[in-house]
Amino acid sequence: MDFDLMISSFPKLLNATLITLKLLSVSLVVGLNLGILFSIMRINKNPIINKFAYGYSYFFRGTPLLVQIFIIYFGLGQLEFIRSSFLWIFLKEPYWCAIIAFSLNTGAYTSEILRSAFETIKPGLIEAGKSLGIQSKIIFFKIQIPIAIRQSLPAYGNEIILMLKGTSLASTVTLMDLTGVAKYIISTTFKPIEVFIVAGGIYLFLTFLIHNLIKLLEKKYSF
């Protein structure tokens, strides 16, 4: 076991962690907004809207994240109208392709998490709001959405952790995130065990932080 390599590679891997965290945070913000939007569409009584939202969720939950990244990064670039449009400004960059894939993927899972949370809200709460003369839109945004978010915290915490580990796939499209830098160090030292132990330790520490943050939020917003 080469401990000197582990010590010397730690600062490089720590710097690469910033890219991983940036990928994670941007994807989660965009994915959460997509999740809220598509969860609302999923509980909509209009069959066209409902089926469209279901199709989005089914596709991105039913196909591997790696395949989605490859389709966006390698596949879309083969379409002439994409290359000649303003979209090519973003789709030619591996960073934005990874963000798009991660956001769409986590958005699909988040939509299902929130949909199930919406369906567990007791009808009596909504009826009580209406009996007080509160508008339906206000009930939805001020009562239903906050309750759904609170109830979905444990499941959403798991999704954040899965998304953190999923960001390691960004290295497959040349991004030098935590896993990408680990692969580069291994290619020059030929010592995968030592490097991956350090990289795995960083992932484990980040998971520990996320897990405890979600537990804290659960305790704070429990009712």
Buried (B, 14 or more C-beta within 10 A) or exposed (E): EEEEBBEBBBEBBEEBBEBBBBBBEBBBEBBBEBBBBBBBBBBEEEEEBBEBBBEBBEEBEEEEBEEBBBEBBEBBEEEEEBEEEEBBEEBBBBBBBBBBBBBBBBBBBBBBBBBBBBEEBEEEEBEEBEEEEBEEEEBBEEBBBEBBBBBBBEBBBBBBBEBBBBBBBBBBBEBBBBBBBBBBBBEEBEBBEBBBEBBEEBBEEBBEEBBEEBEEBEEEEEE
